[in-house]
């Protein structure tokens, strides 16, 4: 974002489902007709082994909820042009959807048979 803010770079589009609050005049890839590109987004998640004790899962759930509301986290995400989705999506469902999306892309591009 600093390069955009300084005027050294001009954003042409954003790879996010919605326009970014920090760049309200920059269209999304989908708005420009790049439907698949508009679905390509970066994301990360915190995973553990399937037999993780419930108390550990609950502790990490609480920590991630705190992070989702932390002003420093939100500010750093905003500085990078990132959108934090902590707590706003069902991660298991989201991860499965993302897996299927990228697998379908790989098949379409001939990376998988």
C-alpha positions as CSV (number, residue, x, y, z in Angstrom):
1,X,0.0,0.0,0.0
2,X,2.8,2.5,0.6
3,X,3.8,2.5,-3.1
4,X,0.2,3.2,-4.1
5,X,-0.2,5.9,-1.5
6,X,3.0,7.6,-2.6
7,X,1.8,7.5,-6.2
8,X,4.7,5.3,-7.4
9,X,2.2,2.6,-8.4
10,X,-1.3,2.7,-9.7
11,X,-3.6,-0.2,-8.9
12,X,-5.6,-1.6,-11.8
13,X,-7.8,-4.0,-9.9
14,X,-8.0,-5.9,-6.7
15,X,-8.2,-9.7,-6.2
16,X,-11.0,-9.7,-3.6
17,X,-14.7,-10.4,-3.7
18,X,-15.5,-6.8,-2.9
19,X,-13.8,-3.4,-3.5
20,X,-11.4,-2.6,-0.7
21,X,-12.2,0.2,1.7
22,X,-8.7,1.6,1.3
23,X,-9.0,1.6,-2.5
24,X,-12.7,2.4,-3.2
25,X,-12.2,3.5,-6.8
26,X,-10.3,0.4,-7.8
27,X,-12.5,-2.2,-9.4
28,X,-12.5,-5.9,-8.5
29,X,-11.2,-8.4,-11.0
30,X,-14.7,-9.7,-11.4
31,X,-16.1,-6.2,-12.2
32,X,-13.5,-6.1,-15.0
33,X,-14.7,-9.4,-16.5
34,X,-12.1,-11.7,-14.9
35,X,-14.6,-13.9,-13.1
36,X,-12.1,-16.6,-12.1
37,X,-9.4,-14.1,-11.2
38,X,-11.8,-12.4,-8.9
39,X,-12.1,-15.6,-6.9
40,X,-8.4,-16.1,-6.4
41,X,-7.5,-14.7,-3.0
42,X,-4.8,-15.5,-0.5
43,X,-5.8,-16.9,2.9
44,X,-4.2,-18.8,5.8
45,X,-5.6,-20.8,8.6
46,X,-4.5,-22.4,11.9
47,X,-4.7,-26.2,11.9
48,X,-4.0,-28.9,14.4
49,X,-4.1,-32.7,14.5
50,X,-7.6,-34.3,14.5
51,X,-7.3,-35.6,18.0
52,X,-6.6,-32.2,19.6
53,X,-8.2,-32.0,23.0
54,X,-11.3,-29.8,23.1
55,X,-9.8,-27.5,25.7
56,X,-6.9,-26.7,23.4
57,X,-9.3,-26.1,20.5
58,X,-11.4,-23.8,22.7
59,X,-8.3,-21.9,23.8
60,X,-7.2,-21.3,20.2
61,X,-10.8,-20.3,19.2
62,X,-10.7,-17.7,22.0
63,X,-7.3,-16.4,20.9
64,X,-8.4,-16.1,17.3
65,X,-11.5,-14.2,18.4
66,X,-9.3,-11.8,20.3
67,X,-7.0,-11.4,17.3
68,X,-10.0,-10.7,15.0
69,X,-10.8,-7.6,17.2
70,X,-7.3,-6.5,17.9
71,X,-6.6,-3.0,16.6
72,X,-2.9,-3.8,15.9
73,X,-3.8,-6.9,13.8
74,X,-6.5,-5.0,11.9
75,X,-4.2,-2.0,11.3
76,X,-1.4,-4.3,10.0
77,X,-3.9,-6.1,7.8
78,X,-5.1,-2.8,6.4
79,X,-1.6,-1.6,5.8
80,X,-0.9,-4.6,3.7
81,X,-4.2,-4.3,1.8
82,X,-5.4,-7.5,3.4
83,X,-8.9,-8.2,4.6
84,X,-9.1,-10.2,7.8
85,X,-11.9,-12.8,7.8
86,X,-11.2,-14.2,11.2
87,X,-14.5,-15.3,12.7
88,X,-16.5,-14.3,9.7
89,X,-16.4,-17.6,7.8
90,X,-16.9,-21.2,8.7
91,X,-13.3,-22.2,8.2
92,X,-13.9,-25.9,7.5
93,X,-16.4,-25.1,4.8
94,X,-14.3,-22.3,3.4
95,X,-11.2,-24.5,3.2
96,X,-13.1,-27.2,1.4
97,X,-14.5,-24.7,-1.1
98,X,-11.1,-23.2,-1.7
99,X,-9.6,-26.7,-2.3
100,X,-12.3,-27.5,-4.9
101,X,-11.9,-24.1,-6.5
102,X,-8.1,-24.4,-6.9
103,X,-8.4,-28.1,-7.9
104,X,-10.9,-27.2,-10.7
105,X,-8.6,-24.4,-11.9
106,X,-5.6,-26.8,-12.0
107,X,-7.7,-29.3,-14.0
108,X,-8.9,-26.5,-16.4
109,X,-5.3,-25.4,-17.0
110,X,-4.1,-28.9,-17.5
111,X,-2.0,-29.2,-14.4
112,X,-4.1,-32.2,-13.3
113,X,-5.7,-35.0,-15.3
